Amino acid sequence: MQSAQGPVTCQLYTKSLTTWDRSIDRPAAMSVKAADAACQAEGQRQKNG
């Protein structure tokens, strides 16, 4: 996914449980917490279709 700080690679586990979604790669300037939050938001977006 593309974030304001650059590309974030996400591991989206299942469409029914977005709390497990995590980042596996992120821009150096982005914190792990922010990258994981972006991935959880992406998982929620996909879940909502």
SETIZA-71112 format. One record per atom (N, C-alpha, C, O, CB): residue number from 1; chain; atom name; x, y, z. Coordinates in Angstrom, 1 decimal. Glycine has a CB too. Layout:
BEGIN
   num   cadena   atomo       px       py       pz
   NUM        A      CA        X        Y        Z
...
//
This chain:
BEGIN
   num   cadena   atomo       px       py       pz
     1        A       N      0.8     -1.2      0.0
     1        A      CA      0.0      0.0      0.0
     1        A       C      0.9      1.2      0.0
     1        A       O      2.0      1.2      0.5
     1        A      CB     -0.9      0.0      1.2
     2        A       N      0.4      2.3     -0.5
     2        A      CA      1.1      3.6     -0.6
     2        A       C      0.7      4.5      0.6
     2        A       O     -0.5      4.7      0.7
     2        A      CB      0.9      4.3     -1.9
     3        A       N      1.6      4.9      1.4
     3        A      CA      1.3      5.9      2.5
     3        A       C      1.9      7.2      2.1
     3        A       O      2.6      7.3      1.1
     3        A      CB      1.8      5.4      3.9
     4        A       N      1.6      8.2      2.9
     4        A      CA      2.2      9.6      2.7
     4        A       C      3.7      9.6      2.8
     4        A       O      4.4     10.4      2.2
     4        A      CB      1.6     10.5      3.7
     5        A       N      4.3      8.6      3.5
     5        A      CA      5.7      8.5      3.7
     5        A       C      6.4      7.6      2.8
     5        A       O      7.6      7.5      2.7
     5        A      CB      6.0      8.2      5.1
     6        A       N      5.6      6.8      2.0
     6        A      CA      6.2      5.9      1.1
     6        A       C      5.5      4.6      1.1
     6        A       O      4.5      4.4      1.9
     6        A      CB      7.7      5.7      1.3
     7        A       N      6.0      3.6      0.4
     7        A      CA      5.3      2.3      0.4
     7        A       C      5.4      1.5      1.7
     7        A       O      6.5      1.5      2.3
     7        A      CB      5.8      1.5     -0.8
     8        A       N      4.3      0.8      2.0
     8        A      CA      4.3     -0.1      3.2
     8        A       C      3.8     -1.4      2.7
     8        A       O      2.8     -1.5      2.0
     8        A      CB      3.3      0.5      4.3
     9        A       N      4.6     -2.5      3.0
     9        A      CA      4.2     -3.8      2.7
     9        A       C      3.5     -4.4      3.9
     9        A       O      4.0     -4.4      5.0
     9        A      CB      5.4     -4.7      2.2
    10        A       N      2.3     -5.0      3.6
    10        A      CA      1.5     -5.5      4.7
    10        A       C      1.3     -7.0      4.6
    10        A       O      1.3     -7.6      3.5
    10        A      CB      0.1     -4.8      4.7
    11        A       N      1.2     -7.6      5.8
    11        A      CA      0.7     -9.0      5.9
    11        A       C     -0.7     -9.0      6.4
    11        A       O     -0.9     -8.8      7.6
    11        A      CB      1.7     -9.9      6.8
    12        A       N     -1.6     -9.2      5.5
    12        A      CA     -3.0     -9.2      5.8
    12        A       C     -3.4    -10.6      6.0
    12        A       O     -3.4    -11.4      5.1
    12        A      CB     -3.9     -8.5      4.8
    13        A       N     -3.8    -11.0      7.3
    13        A      CA     -4.0    -12.4      7.6
    13        A       C     -5.3    -13.0      7.2
    13        A       O     -5.4    -14.0      6.5
    13        A      CB     -3.8    -12.6      9.1
    14        A       N     -6.4    -12.3      7.5
    14        A      CA     -7.7    -12.8      7.2
    14        A       C     -8.7    -11.6      7.2
    14        A       O     -8.5    -10.7      8.0
    14        A      CB     -8.2    -13.9      8.2
    15        A       N     -9.7    -11.6      6.3
    15        A      CA    -10.6    -10.5      6.2
    15        A       C    -11.5    -10.4      7.4
    15        A       O    -12.2     -9.4      7.6
    15        A      CB    -11.4    -10.6      5.0
    16        A       N    -11.6    -11.4      8.3
    16        A      CA    -12.5    -11.4      9.4
    16        A       C    -11.8    -10.9     10.7
    16        A       O    -12.4    -10.6     11.7
    16        A      CB    -13.1    -12.7      9.7
    17        A       N    -10.4    -10.8     10.7
    17        A      CA     -9.7    -10.4     11.9
    17        A       C     -8.6     -9.4     11.5
    17        A       O     -7.4     -9.9     11.3
    17        A      CB     -9.2    -11.7     12.6
    18        A       N     -8.9     -8.2     11.5
    18        A      CA     -7.9     -7.2     11.1
    18        A       C     -6.8     -6.9     12.1
    18        A       O     -5.8     -6.2     11.8
    18        A      CB     -8.5     -5.9     10.6
    19        A       N     -7.1     -7.2     13.4
    19        A      CA     -6.1     -6.9     14.5
    19        A       C     -4.8     -7.7     14.3
    19        A       O     -3.8     -7.3     15.0
    19        A      CB     -6.8     -7.2     15.8
    20        A       N     -4.8     -8.7     13.5
    20        A      CA     -3.5     -9.4     13.3
    20        A       C     -2.7     -8.8     12.2
    20        A       O     -1.5     -9.2     12.0
    20        A      CB     -3.8    -10.9     13.0
    21        A       N     -3.3     -7.9     11.4
    21        A      CA     -2.6     -7.4     10.2
    21        A       C     -1.3     -6.6     10.7
    21        A       O     -1.4     -5.7     11.6
    21        A      CB     -3.5     -6.5      9.4
    22        A       N     -0.2     -6.8     10.1
    22        A      CA      1.1     -6.1     10.5
    22        A       C      1.8     -5.7      9.2
    22        A       O      1.6     -6.3      8.1
    22        A      CB      1.9     -7.1     11.3
    23        A       N      2.7     -4.8      9.4
    23        A      CA      3.6     -4.4      8.3
    23        A       C      4.8     -5.3      8.3
    23        A       O      5.3     -5.8      9.4
    23        A      CB      4.1     -2.9      8.5
    24        A       N      5.3     -5.6      7.1
    24        A      CA      6.5     -6.4      7.0
    24        A       C      7.7     -5.6      6.4
    24        A       O      8.8     -6.0      6.4
    24        A      CB      6.3     -7.7      6.2
    25        A       N      7.3     -4.4      5.9
    25        A      CA      8.3     -3.5      5.3
    25        A       C      7.7     -2.1      5.4
    25        A       O      6.5     -2.0      5.1
    25        A      CB      8.8     -3.9      3.9
    26        A       N      8.5     -1.1      5.7
    26        A      CA      8.0      0.3      5.8
    26        A       C      9.2      1.2      5.5
    26        A       O     10.3      0.8      5.5
    26        A      CB      7.5      0.5      7.2
    27        A       N      8.8      2.5      5.2
    27        A      CA      9.9      3.5      5.0
    27        A       C     10.7      3.7      6.3
    27        A       O     10.1      3.6      7.4
    27        A      CB      9.3      4.8      4.5
    28        A       N     11.9      4.0      6.2
    28        A      CA     12.8      4.2      7.4
    28        A       C     12.3      5.3      8.3
    28        A       O     12.5      5.2      9.5
    28        A      CB     14.2      4.5      6.9
    29        A       N     11.6      6.3      7.8
    29        A      CA     11.1      7.4      8.6
    29        A       C      9.8      7.1      9.3
    29        A       O      9.4      7.9     10.1
    29        A      CB     11.0      8.6      7.7
    30        A       N      9.2      5.9      9.0
    30        A      CA      7.9      5.6      9.6
    30        A       C      8.2      4.6     10.8
    30        A       O      8.9      3.7     10.6
    30        A      CB      7.0      5.0      8.6
    31        A       N      7.4      4.8     11.9
    31        A      CA      7.6      3.9     13.0
    31        A       C      6.8      2.6     12.7
    31        A       O      5.9      2.6     11.9
    31        A      CB      7.0      4.6     14.3
    32        A       N      7.2      1.6     13.4
    32        A      CA      6.5      0.3     13.3
    32        A       C      5.0      0.4     13.7
    32        A       O      4.2     -0.1     13.0
    32        A      CB      7.2     -0.8     14.2
    33        A       N      4.8      1.2     14.7
    33        A      CA      3.4      1.4     15.2
    33        A       C      2.6      2.1     14.1
    33        A       O      1.4      1.6     13.9
    33        A      CB      3.4      2.3     16.5
    34        A       N      3.1      3.1     13.5
    34        A      CA      2.4      3.8     12.4
    34        A       C      2.2      2.9     11.2
    34        A       O      1.1      2.9     10.6
    34        A      CB      3.1      5.0     12.0
    35        A       N      3.2      2.1     10.8
    35        A      CA      3.1      1.2      9.7
    35        A       C      2.0      0.1     10.0
    35        A       O      1.2     -0.3      9.1
    35        A      CB      4.4      0.5      9.4
    36        A       N      2.0     -0.5     11.2
    36        A      CA      1.1     -1.5     11.6
    36        A       C     -0.4     -0.9     11.6
    36        A       O     -1.3     -1.6     11.1
    36        A      CB      1.4     -2.0     13.0
    37        A       N     -0.5      0.3     12.0
    37        A      CA     -1.8      1.0     12.0
    37        A       C     -2.3      1.2     10.6
    37        A       O     -3.5      1.0     10.3
    37        A      CB     -1.8      2.4     12.7
    38        A       N     -1.4      1.5      9.7
    38        A      CA     -1.8      1.7      8.3
    38        A       C     -2.2      0.3      7.7
    38        A       O     -3.2      0.3      6.9
    38        A      CB     -0.6      2.2      7.5
    39        A       N     -1.5     -0.7      8.1
    39        A      CA     -1.9     -2.1      7.6
    39        A       C     -3.3     -2.5      8.2
    39        A       O     -4.1     -3.1      7.5
    39        A      CB     -0.8     -3.1      7.9
    40        A       N     -3.5     -2.2      9.4
    40        A      CA     -4.8     -2.5     10.0
    40        A       C     -5.9     -1.8      9.3
    40        A       O     -7.0     -2.3      9.1
    40        A      CB     -4.8     -2.3     11.5
    41        A       N     -5.7     -0.5      9.0
    41        A      CA     -6.6      0.3      8.3
    41        A       C     -6.9     -0.3      6.9
    41        A       O     -8.0     -0.4      6.4
    41        A      CB     -6.2      1.7      8.2
    42        A       N     -5.8     -0.7      6.2
    42        A      CA     -6.0     -1.4      4.9
    42        A       C     -6.8     -2.7      5.0
    42        A       O     -7.6     -2.9      4.2
    42        A      CB     -4.6     -1.6      4.3
    43        A       N     -6.5     -3.5      6.0
    43        A      CA     -7.3     -4.7      6.2
    43        A       C     -8.7     -4.4      6.5
    43        A       O     -9.6     -5.1      6.0
    43        A      CB     -6.7     -5.5      7.4
    44        A       N     -9.0     -3.4      7.2
    44        A      CA    -10.4     -3.0      7.5
    44        A       C    -11.1     -2.5      6.2
    44        A       O    -12.2     -2.8      6.0
    44        A      CB    -10.5     -1.8      8.6
    45        A       N    -10.3     -1.7      5.4
    45        A      CA    -10.9     -1.2      4.1
    45        A       C    -11.2     -2.4      3.2
    45        A       O    -12.3     -2.4      2.6
    45        A      CB     -9.8     -0.3      3.4
    46        A       N    -10.4     -3.4      3.2
    46        A      CA    -10.7     -4.6      2.3
    46        A       C    -11.8     -5.4      2.9
    46        A       O    -12.6     -6.0      2.2
    46        A      CB     -9.4     -5.5      2.2
    47        A       N    -11.9     -5.5      4.3
    47        A      CA    -13.0     -6.2      4.9
    47        A       C    -14.3     -5.6      4.6
    47        A       O    -15.3     -6.3      4.4
    47        A      CB    -12.8     -6.3      6.4
    48        A       N    -14.3     -4.3      4.5
    48        A      CA    -15.6     -3.6      4.3
    48        A       C    -16.0     -3.6      2.8
    48        A       O    -17.1     -3.2      2.4
    48        A      CB    -15.5     -2.1      4.8
    49        A       N    -15.0     -4.0      2.0
    49        A      CA    -15.2     -4.2      0.6
    49        A       C    -15.4     -2.9     -0.2
    49        A       O    -15.6     -3.0     -1.4
    49        A      CB    -16.3     -5.0      0.4
//
